[in-house]
Structure formats: structure tokens, C-alpha cells
Amino acid sequence: MLLLLAALACDKSEPPTSTLVETWPATDSTPSGSDDTEATGTTDTSTGATDDTSTGGTTDTQPTDTTDTTDTVDTAPPPGELLIEQIKTDGSEIGEAALIIGPDGTTVLIDVADAIDAPKVLEAIDHHLAERQIDWVILTHYHSDHVGGFASLFEPSEANGGDPIAVTNAVIHRGPFDLDRRGVHVDQYEEACTLLTSDAWEPARMELCDGKERGSCDLMGAGGPWPVSSCDGVFKGDLVDPSDDGEGNITSIDLGEGATLALFLVNGYLNVEGEPVNSSEGGAPIGYTTIGDENARSIGGFVSHGHFRYVFGGDIPGETPNIEGFIVDNGASIKLPDGTPALPEGSVDILQANHHGFRFATNQAWIDWLAPLDGQTRNMIFGSSFEHDGAPDQGVLDRAAENLGGGWLWVTQLGRGAGEHEQVRCRDRAVVVETADGGDSYLMYDRLADEKGEILSFDSTR
């Protein structure tokens, strides 16, 4: 069932003056006036890495929230159900993070946004959870909008009031391999790397790749790129059960009541019927020297509960290197432990737009595989912010909307110069998904503090 409502579109307005939150460590080596981000197309002065995501759109203004008819939000999903929140980040810098709460209370944080976004990430955790405690953290790749908030969230800092988030199981990432200062955001990577390689964090460190030589946290020094020799982290099976590590099963986290988070891609390595296949074998080799190369090394996976499926891919591109196409070509061979396809064509309900909805990702083949024109209703979520220039892109919005069967394009915040579409729902808020009836259906709404917008209900795909 789809409750058809008028689309709510963010107004594009000038961002309000924001106060930079002092983080730990308190100093930032990025010179004043420079922008070490993916949004503006400027050069990172510390790395020389130049981003090509700027669209040259006109300067608009950041959306101002308007409160619609609201209800009080419960602090947890109904017992036995799954909750996913695409966190609405600060907007004055780029950032992305998503919180997942399983039916049994297992928690996962996918990416940690940028340092200035720490209060927004903490608000989501404090809102939904009784304690500042996360079971699993997944860092999809080493760009500032995905790893820059690590120290501010997980070490005592002014941003968290001296009350950091505790990690009970592990921080999952590819490890210190395949690194180059021209592709990685140096300052933010070095800060996270220094913490994760420390003795204090060693028990919570889970690296999905390995190499003959471990990389340095100091990317401005000599050495590199410290290539991987393998990425067996997509073959770990159940992460809390080491007994199945050698069986080639897709890496997974049990979320309870039949819900699962699975990882099938890391650093260009795909789990194809229990065997590692690198994207270079599929005609999509990954280099080291550009922002796009680092995006292509993102971790990709899905969350399932009953019939419900949600797919995420960090910033994987759909152009050179075409990692999306590589996955689509091998999609039927991504298998569950029982040998059945993990992601049959058309089995997905919600697509998280790759790379915030920039024009270089979420290509037509990717959409046709996950959301074919079969009459079923699906939705797409864009984790974008005002400083993600040109996101979501007009072309991405148009081709996605065509395939959603009346579903919506949910945007946390429109980027400067973003595209427009009548199916966009954007109120400058977090976007929340809750499964119902054991995953047979799901609810979607936007959230601001203790208020939520009107609830839309959808049947999961069959």
C-alpha cells in the first residue's frame, strides 16, 4: 500500500552562519579558506587531490525547515522490527552517516560523517538508544565526509561533552592499504588511522584487506601505495562466529529476528560464489591518484529483513571506474550461504544513492538491476548536504524516478545547484525507515528531534 501525498521539496536557501565545534584534537592543518571536501571542485592543499564533482550550479540557499503535521517519535523500532535512519548532517560541510538498529537491538553505524557533524550523529544515537553505544561501525572509505567525525565521536572531545560513543564489537574498514595522498583526504584519514592503529583500539579493529606491508598513517611521507594482497574480508561469514571463516560465505552481521547486514564488496573485491573477483578482472581497474579511485574502493552491502532489502554502496562510481557495472554483471553470483542469490534482480525496496546522488554514480544499469520496471513501488534515499554541490544530480533524479513505480526520492538536504523533481521529498530532516510485519512491509518518514512527518507505508517487494 502506498499513501500518495504531495511531494515536499526543500527550499534551497543560503546556509545559516554556523559555529565550528571544537573537536579533538582541537587543531586542523587545513588552511583557512581551503576546502578539503568532495563538494566544491577545489584542490585539497595538503594532498593535491582535486575533486571533479562540482557541477557549476548557481549558488542557492540552504533549506529552512518548516514543521508539518507531526507525531511523537518512539525511541526505538517496534519489537521485532528493523530501523534505519539516514542522519541529517550539519549542512555547512559535507558529511554522511546512517544508523541501523536491528530487531534484537544490534546497532550499526555506517560512516561517521565529518567532524562538524558530530552533534547531529550524537543526536540520532541519543534519540534512538538508551546509551551511547554502537556494536559495529563501518567506514566505507577514507574521505572526510565519511571518516572525518571519528575522533569527535569515539574519543573524549568537546563535541561529545567528554562522553564518547563506546564500540562493543568492531570498527570495520579495509585497513591501511591502497593509499595515496592524491585520492585520500589526508588530514581526516591520518586522524582516524592514528586512533585505529593504537593499542587502545586494537581489540575493536577489523580490517577486511591484507597486504605484504602495512601502510603509514602519514600519507605525506615516503612510501605507498601499500597494495593489498587479498581482501578476504568479504568471505568472513557471520562476524561473531569464526568457525565459518573459511567457507567462503558472504560477510554478515546478525541483526536478530531474521534480519541481516551483509557486505559483498570492499576495495573492488566482490564475493562471487565464494571466490574473490577483483574489478580489474571485470574491466574496471582502480587507480590511486584521484578522488574517484578512493570512491571506487568503498565497502558495499545490504540490509535484509524478511522480504525487505536496502542496499548501500558508499561512494562507488558508475563511470570510470564503473564499479556499479562490475557489480551488476556479477550480481546473480552474489550468493547467500544456502546458495541462493543474495540480491536477485528487482529484490530491493530501498536504494541508498551511491556517492550522494552525484552524476558519476547510480547509473542506469544499476537502477535497472535493483529497481526494474516491474510495477512494484520502491524508494531511494540520498544522504546529501548543502555543500555536496550538485547533489542530487538532475539525471540521477530523472532516471531513478522513472523506475520507482510511484515511490519517492528522499533527500536529507539538497546540495547547492541540485536537480529538481516532483517526486523529491525533502524537508531538511533525517529520513527514517521501519520495517513492519517482519519485513513484509515498511514505513518511511522524516524526523526532526521528537517530531516526524506524515508516515508513508509500502509493501516490500516479492
C-alpha positions in Angstrom: 0.0 0.0 0.0 1.3 3.4 -0.9 -0.2 6.5 0.7 0.1 9.1 -2.0 1.0 12.6 -0.7 2.1 15.8 -2.3 5.8 15.9 -2.6 7.6 18.1 -0.1 10.6 19.8 -1.6 13.4 21.6 0.3 13.7 25.2 -0.4 17.3 26.0 -1.5 18.4 28.8 0.8 21.7 30.3 2.0 23.2 28.3 4.8 22.9 29.9 8.2 26.0 31.0 10.0 27.3 28.0 11.9 29.7 27.8 14.8 32.5 25.3 14.3 32.5 22.8 17.0 36.0 22.3 18.6 37.0 18.7 18.2 39.7 16.5 19.4 42.4 17.2 18.5 41.5 20.9 18.5 43.7 22.0 15.6 43.1 21.4 11.9 46.0 21.6 9.5 43.7 22.6 6.6 44.5 26.3 5.9 41.7 28.8 6.4 39.7 29.3 3.2 40.7 26.0 1.6 38.2 23.2 1.3 39.3 19.6 1.7 35.9 18.2 0.5 34.3 16.4 -2.4 31.8 19.2 -3.0 33.4 22.2 -4.5 35.9 21.1 -7.0 38.7 22.9 -5.2 42.1 21.5 -4.6 43.0 20.0 -1.2 46.0 22.0 -0.2 47.5 19.2 1.8 47.1 16.4 -0.7 46.9 17.9 -4.2 43.7 15.8 -4.7 41.3 17.6 -6.9 37.6 16.8 -6.9 35.6 16.8 -10.1 32.1 16.6 -8.6 31.3 20.3 -8.9 28.6 21.0 -11.4 29.0 24.7 -11.7 25.4 25.2 -10.4 24.2 28.6 -9.2 24.6 29.4 -5.5 21.3 28.9 -3.8 20.4 29.0 -0.1 20.2 26.2 2.4 16.7 24.9 3.2 14.9 26.2 6.2 12.8 23.6 8.0 9.0 24.0 8.1 7.1 21.9 10.5 4.2 20.0 9.1 1.7 17.8 10.9 3.8 15.8 13.3 3.7 12.9 15.7 5.9 11.9 18.6 8.7 9.5 17.6 9.3 6.4 19.6 12.9 6.0 20.6 13.2 2.5 19.1 11.5 0.5 16.4 8.6 -1.8 17.4 9.8 -5.1 19.0 11.0 -7.5 16.3 11.4 -4.8 13.6 14.3 -3.0 11.9 15.1 0.7 11.9 17.3 2.6 9.5 18.0 6.4 9.9 19.8 8.4 7.2 21.1 11.0 9.5 20.6 14.6 8.5 24.1 16.2 8.9 25.1 19.8 9.6 25.0 21.1 6.1 27.8 23.6 6.5 30.3 20.9 5.5 29.8 17.6 3.6 29.0 14.6 5.6 27.1 11.3 5.6 26.2 8.7 8.2 23.4 6.1 8.7 22.3 4.4 11.9 20.8 0.9 11.8 19.0 -0.8 14.8 18.2 -4.5 14.4 15.1 -6.2 15.7 17.2 -7.6 18.6 18.8 -4.2 19.3 22.1 -4.8 17.5 23.4 -1.4 16.3 25.5 -0.5 13.2 26.7 3.0 12.2 27.6 3.2 8.5 30.1 6.0 8.2 30.6 8.8 10.7 30.3 12.0 8.6 32.7 14.9 9.2 33.9 16.4 12.5 31.4 19.3 12.4 28.6 16.7 12.0 29.3 15.0 15.4 26.4 16.8 17.2 24.0 15.5 14.5 25.2 11.9 14.7 25.1 12.1 18.5 21.6 13.4 18.4 20.4 10.4 16.4 22.1 8.0 18.7 20.8 9.7 21.8 17.4 9.8 20.3 17.1 6.2 19.4 19.3 4.5 22.0 19.4 4.5 25.8 23.2 4.6 25.8 26.0 6.0 23.6 27.0 2.5 22.5 27.3 1.1 19.0 28.0 -2.6 18.2 29.6 -2.2 14.8 31.0 0.8 12.8 31.6 0.5 9.1 33.9 3.1 7.4 33.1 2.7 3.7 36.2 4.6 2.5 38.7 7.3 3.6 37.1 10.6 2.6 36.4 13.4 5.1 32.6 13.2 4.8 32.7 9.5 5.8 35.5 9.3 8.3 36.2 12.8 9.5 34.0 12.6 12.5 35.7 9.5 14.0 37.7 11.2 16.7 34.9 13.6 17.7 32.5 10.7 18.2 34.6 7.9 19.7 37.3 9.7 21.7 36.5 12.2 24.5 36.1 15.6 22.9 34.3 18.9 23.4 31.9 17.8 20.6 30.6 14.9 22.7 30.9 16.6 26.1 33.5 14.1 27.2 31.1 11.3 26.7 32.2 9.4 23.6 30.4 6.5 21.8 31.6 3.1 23.0 32.2 0.4 20.4 31.3 -3.0 21.7 32.4 -5.2 18.7 34.4 -3.7 15.9 35.2 -0.9 13.5 35.2 -2.4 10.0 37.3 -0.9 7.3 39.6 -2.0 4.5 42.8 -1.4 6.5 45.9 0.8 5.7 46.3 -0.4 2.1 46.0 1.0 -1.4 46.5 4.6 -0.2 47.7 7.7 -2.0 47.6 11.3 -0.8 46.1 12.3 -4.1 43.0 10.2 -3.6 42.5 10.1 0.2 41.6 13.1 2.3 44.9 13.2 4.2 44.1 15.0 7.4 40.9 13.1 8.3 42.4 9.7 7.3 45.5 10.3 9.4 43.5 11.2 12.4 41.3 8.1 12.1 44.2 5.9 11.2 46.3 7.1 14.2 43.5 6.1 16.6 42.6 2.8 14.9 46.2 1.6 14.9 46.8 2.5 18.5 47.0 -0.2 21.2 43.8 1.1 22.8 41.8 0.4 19.6 43.4 -2.8 18.6 40.6 -5.1 20.1 38.0 -3.2 18.1 39.9 -3.1 14.8 38.6 -5.3 12.0 40.4 -4.9 8.6 38.8 -6.5 5.6 42.0 -6.5 3.5 45.6 -7.5 3.9 49.0 -6.8 2.3 52.6 -7.6 2.4 53.3 -4.2 4.0 51.0 -2.1 6.2 50.6 1.5 5.1 51.6 4.5 7.1 49.1 7.0 8.7 51.4 9.7 7.4 50.5 9.9 3.7 52.7 12.9 3.1 55.8 10.9 3.9 57.6 8.4 1.8 56.2 5.1 0.7 52.9 3.9 -0.7 50.6 2.9 -2.1 51.0 -0.3 0.0 48.8 -2.5 -2.3 46.6 -5.2 -0.9 47.4 -8.9 -1.5 43.9 -10.0 -0.6 40.6 -8.8 0.6 39.2 -11.9 2.3 37.0 -9.7 4.5 34.1 -10.3 2.1 34.3 -14.1 3.0 34.1 -14.0 6.8 30.6 -15.3 7.1 29.0 -14.5 10.4 31.3 -11.9 12.0 30.6 -13.2 15.5 31.2 -16.9 14.6 34.8 -17.5 13.5 34.1 -21.2 12.7 32.7 -20.3 9.3 35.5 -18.0 8.2 37.0 -20.5 5.7 33.7 -21.4 4.0 33.5 -18.5 1.6 30.2 -17.2 2.9 29.3 -13.6 2.4 30.3 -11.5 5.4 27.3 -10.8 7.6 26.1 -9.3 10.9 23.1 -10.9 12.5 20.6 -8.2 13.5 18.1 -10.6 15.0 14.7 -12.0 14.0 16.0 -13.0 10.6 17.4 -9.5 9.8 21.0 -9.4 8.5 23.5 -6.8 7.3 25.8 -8.3 4.6 29.0 -7.0 3.0 29.7 -8.2 -0.5 32.2 -5.6 -1.8 35.4 -4.0 -0.5 38.2 -2.3 -2.3 37.0 -3.5 -5.7 36.8 -7.2 -4.5 33.5 -8.9 -4.9 32.3 -12.2 -3.3 31.3 -14.1 -6.4 30.0 -17.6 -5.4 32.5 -17.7 -2.6 35.5 -16.7 -4.7 37.3 -13.3 -4.8 36.9 -11.4 -8.1 38.6 -8.1 -8.5 37.0 -5.3 -10.5 40.1 -5.2 -12.8 39.1 -8.6 -14.0 35.7 -7.1 -14.9 37.2 -4.3 -16.9 37.1 -1.7 -14.1 40.7 -1.3 -12.7 41.0 1.1 -9.8 44.0 3.5 -9.6 45.3 5.6 -6.8 45.6 9.2 -8.0 42.1 10.6 -7.9 39.2 11.2 -5.6 37.2 8.8 -7.8 39.7 6.0 -7.2 39.2 6.2 -3.5 35.4 6.3 -4.0 35.7 3.1 -6.0 37.3 1.3 -3.0 34.1 1.8 -0.9 32.5 -1.0 1.0 29.1 -2.1 -0.3 26.4 -4.2 1.2 22.7 -4.7 2.0 20.4 -5.0 4.9 17.6 -7.5 4.8 14.6 -8.4 7.0 12.0 -10.8 5.6 11.2 -9.6 2.1 12.7 -6.2 2.8 16.0 -5.2 1.2 18.1 -2.0 1.5 21.3 -1.6 -0.5 24.2 0.8 0.3 27.5 1.3 -1.6 29.3 4.3 -0.1 30.6 6.4 -3.0 31.1 3.6 -5.6 31.1 5.2 -9.1 29.1 4.2 -12.1 31.6 5.8 -14.5 35.3 5.2 -14.8 36.0 3.0 -13.0 32.5 1.6 -13.4 32.2 -0.4 -10.2 28.4 -0.3 -10.4 28.6 -2.1 -13.7 31.0 -4.6 -12.4 28.6 -5.5 -9.6 25.6 -5.7 -11.9 27.5 -8.0 -14.3 28.2 -10.4 -11.3 25.0 -9.7 -9.3 23.4 -13.1 -9.9 26.5 -14.7 -8.4 26.5 -12.9 -5.1 25.1 -15.8 -3.0 23.8 -16.4 0.5 25.3 -19.3 2.5 22.5 -21.6 1.2 23.5 -20.9 -2.4 20.5 -18.8 -3.3 21.1 -15.3 -4.9 21.5 -12.6 -2.2 20.2 -9.9 -4.4 18.0 -11.2 -7.2 17.1 -8.7 -9.8 14.3 -6.4 -8.5 14.5 -7.7 -4.9 15.5 -4.3 -3.4 13.0 -1.9 -1.8 15.2 1.0 -0.9 18.4 2.1 -2.7 20.7 4.4 -0.9 22.0 6.6 -3.8 25.7 6.0 -4.3 28.0 9.0 -3.9 25.2 11.2 -2.5 23.5 11.3 -5.9 26.3 12.9 -7.9 26.1 12.4 -11.6 29.1 10.0 -11.6 27.1 7.3 -9.8 23.7 5.5 -9.7 23.8 4.7 -13.4 21.0 3.3 -15.5 22.3 -0.3 -15.3 22.5 -0.1 -11.5 18.9 1.2 -11.3 17.6 -1.3 -13.8 19.1 -4.2 -11.8 17.9 -3.1 -8.4 14.7 -1.3 -9.4 13.4 -2.7 -12.7 10.2 -1.5 -14.3 8.1 -4.4 -12.9 5.2 -2.4 -11.4 6.4 -2.6 -7.8 6.9 0.5 -5.7 10.4 1.3 -4.4 12.2 4.3 -2.8 15.6 5.9 -2.9 17.4 7.8 -0.2 20.0 10.5 -0.8 22.5 11.2 2.0 23.4 14.7 0.7 24.0 18.1 2.3 24.1 21.7 1.1 27.8 21.6 0.5 27.5 18.5 -1.8 27.4 20.7 -4.9 25.0 19.4 -7.5 23.7 16.5 -5.4 21.3 15.0 -6.2 22.0 15.4 -9.9 19.2 16.0 -12.3 20.0 13.0 -14.4 20.1 10.7 -11.3 16.7 12.0 -10.1 15.1 11.6 -13.5 16.3 8.0 -14.2 15.6 6.9 -10.6 12.1 8.3 -10.5 11.3 6.6 -13.8 11.9 3.2 -12.2 10.5 3.7 -8.7 6.9 2.8 -9.6 5.4 5.8 -7.8 7.9 5.7 -4.9 9.8 8.7 -3.6 13.2 10.3 -3.8 14.0 11.0 -0.1 16.7 13.7 0.3 18.1 14.7 3.7 19.2 18.1 2.3 19.6 19.4 -1.3 23.0 20.4 -2.4 23.8 23.7 -3.9 22.7 23.6 -7.5 20.8 20.3 -7.1 18.4 18.9 -9.6 14.6 19.1 -9.1 11.8 16.5 -9.5 8.2 16.3 -8.4 8.9 13.0 -6.6 11.6 14.6 -4.3 10.7 14.6 -0.6 13.0 16.8 1.3 12.4 18.8 4.5 15.9 19.2 5.7 15.5 16.3 8.1 16.6 12.8 8.8 14.9 10.1 6.8 13.7 7.0 8.8 12.7 3.5 7.7 11.0 1.0 9.9 10.0 -2.5 8.8 6.7 -3.9 9.8 5.2 -7.4 9.9 8.6 -9.0 10.0 9.7 -7.2 6.8 6.6 -7.8 4.7 6.1 -4.0 4.6 7.9 -0.9 5.8 7.2 2.7 6.9 9.1 5.8 5.9 9.0 9.3 7.3 11.3 12.3 8.0 12.3 13.2 11.6 13.4 16.4 13.3 14.1 15.9 17.1 10.9 14.4 18.6 8.8 15.1 15.6 8.1 13.1 12.5 6.3 13.9 9.3 3.5 12.0 7.8 4.1 8.3 7.5 4.1 6.5 4.2 3.6 2.8 4.1 4.9 0.4 1.4 4.7 -3.3 0.7 8.1 -5.0 0.4 8.9 -6.4 -3.0 8.2 -10.1 -3.7 
